[in-house]
Amino acid sequence: MSTALAALERSLPTQFVQRGAVMMDVPILQPSDPYLDTAGEALRRRIFLTKGEDGRGLCLRPDFTIPVCLAHIAQGAGLPRRYAYCGTIFRQSGDGPSEYPQAGIEDLGDADRAAADGRTIADALGVLADCGIDLTIVETTVGDQALFEQFLSSLGLPSGWQRRLIRTFGHDTLLRQALESLATGGSRASIDSLSPELYELALARDLAKLSDNIRDRMEEGGLPLHRGRTPAEIAGRLIEKVAVAETRLDRTVLERLRAFLSIDCPLDRSVDALEMLCRESGTDLGHSLGAFKARGEALARAGVDLAGLRYRAAFGRALDYYTGMVFEVSAKGQDGPLVGGGRYDRLVSYLGARETIPAVGFALWPGRMASIASGVRA
Ligand SMILES: N[C@@H](Cc1c[nH]c[nH+]1)C(=O)O
């Protein structure tokens, strides 16, 4: 290990504790289901999977966010609480290494979401600076999953399309392709093999008749039996699929979506840009825009210069658990982020907590930091 990396790994826990976090150790071997359900396509493919003696799916931890939340639930600790970690994560990669150091802070249970978001970005930048990274050579990009979802719902797209677009958020190419098929009705191929009878019932959104028809076909053995899916569930999906395939987006709606996605400006100008778009297109971003503004103010109060951050409406992170702010810090000219993080308000209850727990965090990549750091500050 390089001496720069070893020095970083020694200093990061102290820096986290100074920022009010408690260090947490989590096992390397983790249950795989939470990752398979929430990690998003890009990460899912890179997970090292195995099985326990009892057949339970396990994996080598591909990040710390999920294990930290699971450990928090298991310990039943009080909230709010900031957890920190520094250790190895495992992600398969074709040519490069598959083990990397990762360190970070997860902030659980702070109901003041704007303040917690602001503190997260401020801490991420503060830690980089304290590790000897010149902040003039880094670029911070901020996006907002909730704002994107709110904008989609304001367009009145069928829910299947909204879900499809939400899944592509954070993958620029997939998002472009999805917009392309929305413009041309290009996803019809996905329903070409559907029988005319099923197609008509799905198009008419006749759930009862469609379910009956599917049940009959299943009983006759005409359709493969999907383990665990009822005829009504299959019918519901089919209705959605046909609606998605049949939607060709109205030009003006598509232009509004493209105009939103093309917003790319310094963060201090983002509220003006969003408000102008809303005014021009008659869109109401409601509560999400309010939360976005409050976050900007909290960031400024936390000492972050908003003019130095970039807001990109199409910026998302390729993990499915995010629900609000997402961000990355990268060194200009270097591949891969130094820091990545965001808000994930649904994850902790999904993992088993009884109540909804607001949560936000960031992870640092010490290997990348070591190659550009000029030395940890004493
Ligand atoms: N676990 C995420 C980063 C993160 C921490 N907290 C929230 N997001 C990653 O590995 O990219």
The ligand as an ORCA input file, in Angstrom:
! r2SCAN-3c Opt
* xyz 1 1
  N     -22.624      3.938     -0.646
  C     -22.543      4.897     -1.724
  C     -22.187      6.276     -1.221
  C     -23.136      6.757     -0.170
  C     -22.972      6.804      1.146
  N     -24.116      7.279      1.651
  C     -24.938      7.538      0.712
  N     -24.380      7.203     -0.445
  C     -21.492      4.450     -2.738
  O     -20.790      3.486     -2.495
  O     -21.362      5.054     -3.776
*
